[in-house]
Amino acid sequence: MPYVNKPRPYKKEYEQLGGTTAEKKKRAQRNKARRMLEREGIVHKGDGKDVDHKKPLSKGGTTVRSNLKVKSASANRSYKRNSDHSVK
């Protein structure tokens, strides 16, 4: 237990985990894609599915319906990655 007898530094944790402006924009795009398919009834909260961009955001893809597909979480997260975590 790392915080015995001292307060937890929430502000510092938030600053470290909050991400950069670019990361926040990409996260917003992923959330937008998920909401689009939830409205269509294709995916549901807690169903174990991920919304995949056919052309990844890191490769210049956009969040339009024609660029989205539903995959299982394990299949979507198993792509080979570069050292900067972008898809190869």
C-alpha positions as CSV (number, residue, x, y, z in Angstrom):
1,M,0.0,0.0,0.0
2,P,1.9,3.0,-1.3
3,Y,-0.1,5.8,0.4
4,V,-0.1,4.7,4.0
5,N,-0.2,7.8,6.4
6,K,0.0,10.3,3.5
7,P,-2.6,11.7,1.1
8,R,-2.9,10.3,-2.4
9,P,-1.7,12.9,-5.1
10,Y,-4.8,12.9,-7.3
11,K,-3.9,16.0,-9.1
12,K,-0.5,14.6,-10.1
13,E,-2.1,11.3,-11.2
14,Y,-4.7,13.2,-13.3
15,E,-2.0,15.2,-15.1
16,Q,-0.1,12.1,-15.9
17,L,-3.0,10.0,-17.0
18,G,-5.0,12.8,-18.7
19,G,-2.9,12.7,-21.8
20,T,-1.8,15.2,-24.3
21,T,-4.2,17.3,-26.5
22,A,-3.6,14.9,-29.4
23,E,-4.4,11.9,-27.3
24,K,-7.6,13.5,-26.1
25,K,-8.7,14.2,-29.7
26,K,-8.1,10.6,-30.7
27,R,-10.0,9.4,-27.7
28,A,-12.9,11.7,-28.6
29,Q,-12.9,10.2,-32.1
30,R,-13.0,6.6,-30.7
31,N,-15.8,7.6,-28.4
32,K,-17.7,9.2,-31.2
33,A,-17.4,6.0,-33.3
34,R,-18.7,3.9,-30.5
35,R,-21.7,6.2,-29.9
36,M,-22.6,6.1,-33.6
37,L,-22.8,2.3,-33.6
38,E,-24.7,2.3,-30.3
39,R,-27.4,4.5,-31.7
40,E,-27.7,2.1,-34.7
41,G,-28.1,-0.8,-32.2
42,I,-25.1,-2.7,-33.5
43,V,-23.1,-2.6,-30.3
44,H,-24.2,-2.4,-26.6
45,K,-22.5,-1.4,-23.4
46,G,-20.7,-4.4,-21.9
47,D,-21.0,-6.7,-24.9
48,G,-17.3,-7.3,-25.2
49,K,-17.1,-5.8,-28.7
50,D,-14.9,-3.0,-30.0
51,V,-15.6,-0.6,-32.8
52,D,-12.7,-0.8,-35.3
53,H,-11.6,1.8,-37.8
54,K,-10.9,0.0,-41.1
55,K,-8.3,2.7,-41.8
56,P,-6.8,3.5,-38.4
57,L,-6.8,7.0,-37.1
58,S,-3.0,6.8,-36.8
59,K,-2.9,6.2,-40.6
60,G,-5.2,9.1,-41.5
61,G,-8.5,7.4,-41.2
62,T,-11.7,9.2,-40.2
63,T,-14.7,8.5,-38.0
64,V,-17.3,8.0,-40.7
65,R,-19.8,5.1,-40.9
66,S,-18.1,3.6,-43.9
67,N,-14.8,3.3,-42.1
68,L,-16.2,1.5,-39.0
69,K,-16.7,-2.2,-38.3
70,V,-17.4,-4.2,-35.1
71,K,-14.8,-6.8,-33.9
72,S,-14.3,-8.7,-30.7
73,A,-12.1,-7.0,-28.2
74,S,-9.4,-9.6,-28.4
75,A,-9.2,-9.5,-32.2
76,N,-9.2,-5.7,-32.3
77,R,-6.4,-5.3,-29.8
78,S,-4.1,-8.0,-31.3
79,Y,-2.7,-6.0,-34.2
80,K,1.0,-5.8,-34.5
81,R,2.2,-2.4,-33.2
82,N,5.2,-0.1,-33.8
83,S,7.3,1.1,-30.9
84,D,5.1,4.3,-30.6
85,H,2.0,2.0,-30.3
86,S,0.6,2.8,-33.7
87,V,-0.7,0.0,-35.9
88,K,1.9,-1.5,-38.4
